[in-house]
Amino acid sequence: MKKIALITALGGLAVMGFAQSSPIVVNSGYNFDGIANGSEANYASNLAAVQATTTGPLDGIYVFFEQGFLTDNPSYGLPVGGAFTSAGDGTNFQFGNYAANNVLLLNAAGTGLDNSGSLSFAGASYTSLSFLVDGFNGDQPGSFELDFSDGSNTIGNFTATDNFGNADNALSGFGRVSYQDAGEQVGNGEPTMFQINYTLSSQDAAKTLTSILFTNNETANDAGQNIAIWAISGQPQAVPAPSALLGFGVCGLALLARRRRA
């Protein structure tokens, strides 16, 4: 019995695998295209390129753009393919499709326009979440509601830091371009996207998360005081690691064999 218990205990060490934070693929909820894509060279003018590949300005004036979009500054822009690692803590993020709606843009509550929206995804259990966000025309107050498959929810608050003029966080210095006249702003270390981390309670971490409702709680009536939710990532619950389990099992058998020869 002692020999069997030894093998079981060694094997059991592998059952608790260490999960890494990874992008959560958004199936629905992005309501705005705020990232110009492709190349200006494919259009009659720079302004035509900006307006043809985005819905409108994120803050009343500017949009962001994909690397390679600016013909005279091709090295600036958001990463090609949309994947990047946060400069803050190494979290991996993935932008939505640059050629489609790629951001959840929330208006200030005081404007009478939509100030909330949900991002939905395949259900899974997470121990922590990271949101990639921006505030426009000032730091904007926001909230989120985690919605689980059992019908329960959990509410939290956050501040969407203004994308311009603040310390670097997750991603910065990629530039912006005017939706009004195609004027470029590059080379000044701006703008910035910010990462917000949230740790789920043990009770919530055991549930299946299926969507997150985000809300802009700014009560002013300035149409430019928006919040952008660009991407979400999460650290899933630890999962079994079969290869590691096999390795520990072999070690257990070897120890057992040695005890038999002794």
N, C-alpha and C positions, 0 to 999 in steps of 0.2 A: 504493500500500500504506500509506503514512503517513497519507493522508486517511481510509481505512477504519479504521485503528487508532485514530485520534482519536475517531471516532464510537463505536467499541466501548468505549473506555476511559470516555468520558463516560456512556454508557448503563450501564456496569457499576457506577457509583457508586450507582445506584438499587436494585440488587439486594439490598443489605444494608439492609432496612428496620429501624426501631427498634420493637420490640414493647413494649407496656405490660403491667404486672402487672394481672391481671384475675381475678375469681372463677372457681373450678373447680366446676362443677355436680356435686354428689355424687349418684350414681345409687342407691347402696345403702350401708348401714352404720350410719346413725344408729339408735340403739337405745333412745332415751329422749326423752320430751317434757318439757323443763324450762322451757318458756316459756308462761305463761298468756296466752290470747288472747281476742279479742272484748271484751265489756264485762260488768262485774259486774252491771249493771242487768238483764241477761237471765236472771238466776238468782235463786232464792229468798233467797240470802244471799251475802255476800262469800266466805265459806269454801266454799260449794257451788260458786261460780264457779272458785275456785282449784283445787279438787280435781277438778272435772269436766273441766278443760282442760289438766291436766298428769298425768304418770305418778306423780310423787312428788317429794320434796325433793331438791335437788342435793347438799346437804351434811348432811342429816339434819333440816333445819328449813325452809330457804327455797327458793323458785323465783324466776325472773325473769319479766317480763311485757312484753307489747306496749304501746306507747304508746296511751293511750285506754282501757286495761283498768280502771284505777282511776277510779271515778266522782268521787271527791273530789280526786284529783290526776291529771287526765287528761293533763297535759303531760309526765309522767314515763313511762319505759319504753323499750324497744328500738324502733328506727325502724320505722314503718309500712312494710310491704313487704319489710323485711329487708335492704335495701341500705344501706351506709354507707362512708365513707372514713375510714381509720385516722388518728387524730390523731398517730400516730408518724411515718409517712413517706409518707402519702398513698395507701397500698395500698387498693384497692377490695375489699371483702368482701361476701358475700351469705349471710345466715342461711338455714337450711332452713325449710321450711313451718312457720309457727307452730302450725298446726292439726294437725300430725302429729309423728312423732318428728323432732326437730330438733337433736340433739346426740349425740355419741358419749361416753357417760359410763362411765368406767373406775374400777372399785373398786380399793382397795388390795390388793396381792398377798397380804397376810397374812390377808385375810378369807375366802379360799376361794371368793369370788365371781369372776365374770368380770373379769379385769384387763386384757384386751387385745381389740382389735377392728379391723377394716379398713374404710376408706372407699374405695369403688370409683367410678370415673368413666370417661368416654370417654378412650381412650388419646391421649396427645400428648407432645411433647418440650418440656422446660422447662429454662431456665438457672438459675432460682431459684424457691423456694417460700416461702410465708408461712403459718403456722398461727395461728389465733385460739384461744387456750386460757385455761383457768382452773384453779387449784388450790383445794381446799377444805380448811378446817381445817389450814392450814399450806401452805408450799411443798412441792410433791410432785415426786419424781424420775420422769421419764418417758423413753421411748425411742421411736424410729420406725424402720420398715423400708420403704424405697422398693422397690416390686416392679415390675419391668419386663416387657414382653411377651416378651422372650427368655428368661425364667426366672431372670435374675440379680437380685440385690438389694443394697442398700446400707443400712447401719445407722447411726443417729445418736442422740444423747442430747439432752435438754432438761430444763429445770425449769419446771414449771407454777406460777407465782407465785400466792400466795393472793389471792383476789378481793377481799378486804376489808383495808383498812389499809395499802395500798401505794401508791407513786407512780402517777399516771395513766399510761396507755400508749395502747392503741389506741382504747378506748371506755370511758367512765366516767360515773358519776353518774346512771345510769338507774333505780336503785332495786331493791328486792326486796320480796317479800311472803311471809309465813309460810304454809306448807302445813298447819300445825297449827291456827292460829287466825285466819288472814288478817290478822295484824298487819302494818302497812306500815312500811318504812324508806325514806324518801325525803328529799331535800333536804340530804344530808350529803356529797355528792360521791362516794358509794359506790353499788354496787361497781364493779370494773374488770375489763375483759378485756384480755388481753395478746397481743402479736404476737411470734412467733418466726420469724426469717428464716433460710433455709438456702440456700447456693449450691451447685449441683450441680457435680461435676467435669466437665471437657470430655467425658470418656468417657460419663458418665451423661447429660449433656445431649443426646447424640446418640441416646439410646435412647428408646423409647416407654414412658412411665410410665402404669400402669393402675390402681394402688391403693397405699395407704399403710397399713401396720399400725402402730397405736399401742399402747403398753403403759404401764400404771401400775406402777412398780417399787417403790412404797412397801411395806415388809415388815411394817408394824404391822397389827394386826387391828381397827383402828378403822373401822367401816363408813362414816364420814363423810369419810375422807381420800381424796377422789375427784379425778379429773382429768376436765375437760370439754374436748372438741375441738369447737368451734362451727362452724368454717369453714376452708377452705383457699383460697389464691389462688396464682397462678403467673405467672411471666414466660416466655412461650413463646419458642422459638427465633425469631430474626429471619426474616421472610418477605419475598418480593419485593413491591415496591410498584409495580404496573403504571402508575399515573398518573404517579408520579415518573419512572419509566423513560421514559415517553413525553416528559416535559418535557425530560429530559437529551438524548434523541434529537433533539428539535427544535433544541436549542441546538447540537448537533453538526452538524446539517445546515446551520444558519445560518452557522457558522464555515467550513464547507466551501465554501459558496456565496461567501462573502467572499473566500476564497483564490482561487477561480476567477476572480473579477472583477478581482483585483489584477494 
